[in-house]
Amino acid sequence: MGLSGVEVRGLLSLCLGGSGGVWGAGLEEVGLGEASIPGCGCVRAVVAVRLLTFADFPDGVSASREGAGGRGGGGQVDVPGSEEPWAGRLRSVKSVVKRTTSDLRRHNRSILLSALYVQGPTSRNKLTRVSGLSSATVSNVVSQLLAEGLIAEGGSEDSDGGRPRSVLEIRPDYGSVIGVDIGETHVRIGLFDWTLSVIASEVYPIAGTRLDAESVAALVLQGISDVTRAAGVDPADLLGVGVGVPGAVQPDPRIPGRMLVHAPTLGWSGVALGEMLAPGVAAPLMLDNCARTLGQAEMWRGVGQGADRVVTALIGVGVGAALGSGTEGGTTGLAPATIEWGHTVIYAGGLPCRCGSRGCLEAYVGADAILHRYQATLGSQPFHASGTEGRLAELTARAATDPVAMETLEKIGEYIGIGIGNLINLLHPDLVVLSGWAGSVMGGVVLPTVRETAERHALSYLRGRTRIEVGRLGQEAVAMGAATLPVAHLLSTGGRRPEVVSGPGSGVGSVSGTVPGSGSGAGAWA
């Protein structure tokens, strides 16, 4: 809970056994006592000081107002008895407070920058309302962000009877990010400005080629070089590189800080992909599951904007999903959580799945399964296109005139609808987005059947509460999702560029400082 400046000074006075004075003023100066900031650093600061002073100053400590020099100046501290050993411990208390106030400054910057990023052009007054920060704090932080080039003045809006208010917006040219989509049929590299507008992209088919991690890593590095060179961007100036993989990214239990990729669809088990990429990436490098990152992109820039509870269904050769919460109060919400939707059983004892089970959704609606179903149906016609993606596009186009193609896609839509009906009954989302390259290709054709089937299989009291839409981010969707990883980290730090370090065990692409947790939305550091 938040605390007022008076309450903060009172607690610190109680903790230190004195009048508060310089401590209260110093904390108040950075907005530490603002009651409208939920979960801010003020409680941590007070608790940290309280624990240290009760343990280290059993005789009490008083903080004098004399010499405070106004707000937060270097005040005098009276310690009963000899200065030693208490002076060193008192300096530790000051260090704790200093670190905590620094955290709060970063927290305030993050709140305002995230609000602008998610909500779009906004006035200072609106930022004050959605963030819960005081107008003085908003003014100070906005001035900093303007000076650093993260945001800009972007026109004006009418006010209630006064002068027009200036509108603030994110500056797209502040920096660029790379998003890497590693799929079962291709590697797609996208270069985006940090508002996620496409600058350049390249696609490298990998169907029929070796899928060993070293070859894929080499292809990724080539792609990064190609798109940055084409756009005239220095790779060292990138804000970061995000990589989406069709599998799980988990810590190596043997080596702290090392992340391993487990991607059965690629035949990978415990692959240290980050270590393979890091020597060739001169920017912060992050890895995460592609369904999770795609969900983030759909909620930030796709049909998920403004929704409260979104399931993003990724359909390609493999099938997965991610559940995410909507934005609230100008923040970017919680990072989406992956769901092994493709391996939920829809037909007992059904078709074999590559996971080893039978009757999994993926065995029916994965791209290869769709093509196999069509080709095994009497009356199907040979494909002219090559490759899984080309053939699925051809099948979808045929549905307008080929009854066998339409029958196949209608049946696929029914299976997808059953799977979504299960999601509705379990998770109660207000939106389900059909996405992934296969979902985007056939989504418009199968959507009516999907909606009708999902409603039929959802519980009666849940019917009509969930919208089902096709994603609108196009073929760049998964790469854009990967690009959200460095963007999310930049927002979480309040726009502070991470420091890239090199040295033993770090790699060029590692980042100094605290490694974000998996729930942060910043992905896993390579």
C-alpha positions, 0 to 999 in steps of 0.5 A: 500500500502507498504511504503519504510523505507525513506517514513515511517521515513518521515511520522513519522517525519511529524506526530511528528513534528520533524526529525523522527530519533529514530522512523523511525529507530525503525520501519525500524528495523523490516522491517516495511517499506518494500514496497513489503508487501501489507497490512502490518502493516506499514500503521497502525503504521503510522496512529496510531501514526499520530492520537494520536500525532495530538490529544494529542500533539497540540504543536508538538513533536520532536524526537531526534536522540541523544541517539538512540543507533543505530537502534531502541535504546531508543532515547531522546524525547523533549516535548515542555513545561512541561512533564505532561501530555504529557509524559504518552500520548507519552508512549501510542504512543510507546505502539501502535508502539510496538504492531504494530511491533509485529503484523508485525513480526507475519504477516511475519512469517505467510506469509513464513510459509504459503508459505512453507506449501502450495507450499511444499519444497522451497529455501530461494530465492523462498520464497523471490520472492513469499512472497515479503519480503526482503532477510534479513527478510526472512533469519531472519524469517527462522532462527527463524522457524528452531530454533523452529522446525517448518521447516527443511532443506530438501536437495538442488536444483541446482542454476544458476551457483552457489552453490546448494541452500538448500531447506526448508520444513515443519517438520511433527513431529512438532505436531499433530491435530485431525479432527472430522467428524460428519455425519448423519451416522457416527462419524469419528475421525482422528489423523493427523500430522500437514501436514495432513498425517493420523496417526490413525483414528476410525469410529463410526456408529451412524445410528439407534442410538440416535442423541442427542448432548450429545450422539454424544459429548460423542462419539467424546470424546471417539474417541479422547481418542482412537486415541491418545492412539493408537498412543501414543500421549498425548492429551495435546500436540495436536495443536488443535481439529477441528470439522466439522458439517453438519450445520451452526455454528453461534454466540449465540446472547444472550451470547458473545463468545458462538457458536451454531450449527444448523444442521437440518439433525441431528435434532439440533437447537442451540446446544452448542456443543463446551461447551459439548466438551470443558471440555474433550479436553485439546487443542484448540477446533474449530467448522465449517461447514463440507462442508467449511472445506472439501473445505479447505482440497481439495484446500490444499491437494486434486485436488483443489491444484493450482486452482483459483476458486473451488467449492467442492460439498459434497454429503452424506445423505445431500448435500452441497457445498463450494466455495473457492479461490485458493492460491496466492503468497504463502498464503493459499487463502480465506477460502471457503464459504458455499453454500446451493447447496442441497436446490437449486430447480431442479424440480418445485413441485418435491419430498418433501425435509426435509427442507420443500420445494419440488424439492430440489437437495438433495431430488434426490441425497442424499444417502437415496434418491438414495437408495429409487429410486433404491428400488422403481424401477421395477427389483431392487434386495434386498440389502445384506449390512446394513446401508446407506453407505454399501448399497450405496457401494453395489449399486455402485458395482452392476452397472457393471452387474445390468442394474437397478443399472446402470440406477439409477446411471445414472439418479443420475448423470444427476441430479448432472450434472444439479446442477453443471451446475447451479453452473457454470452459477452462479459462473464460477468456474474453478474446481468442486470437487465431494466429501463427502463419497457418492460422493467418493463412486459413483463418478467414475461411475456417472462422465461421465454422470455428465460431459456431463449433466453439459456441456449441461446445462452450458451457451455456452460461459462457456462450457469447462472452468470448470473441474469436478473431483472426490475428491482424499482424500478418506473416511478421507476427511471430518475429514481431512477438520476439521483438517485444522481448527487448522492448519489454525490458526497455520499458521495465527499466524506464528506458535505460539501455542495458549495458552489454558486457563481454568477458569469460562466461558472458558472451557479447550478447549478455547483459550486466545486472539482474536477470529478469524472471520468466514472469517479467515479460522480458524473456530469458536472457541468453 
